């Protein structure tokens, strides 16, 4: 069995595609968390109180996902510059 050795260009293109997917996954999470917070905000006050800990958790996750997406976008740009 012969193993194919990837070229630098192939590795960079593969890494770039992985970053594109990573950024998209972060965006999906960002959208989901923001929409969930909107949904909670639209509930009656007593239900909002019941879900306050969950809403706080969502706010933390939302902030974290935004930061991680920014990091991934930087790395994606670095890879894009190398394959262009």
C-alpha positions, 0 to 999 in steps of 0.5 A: 500500500502506498501512502500519498504524501500531501504537498504544502499547497494541499495541506494549506487548502485542507487547513483553509477548508477546515477553518471555513467550516469552523467559522461557519460552526461558530456562526451557527452557534452564535445565531442559535444562542442569540435567538434563544436569548430573544425567545427567553426575553419574549416569555412571561416574567415568571418564566424569564426568572425560571430561565435566568440561569440558562439565559446567563449561561447562553450569554457566556456561551455567546460571548465565548463563541464570538471571540473564538470565531474572531480567532478562527477568522484570523487564522483563516485569513492567514491561510487564505493569504498563503494559498492565494 
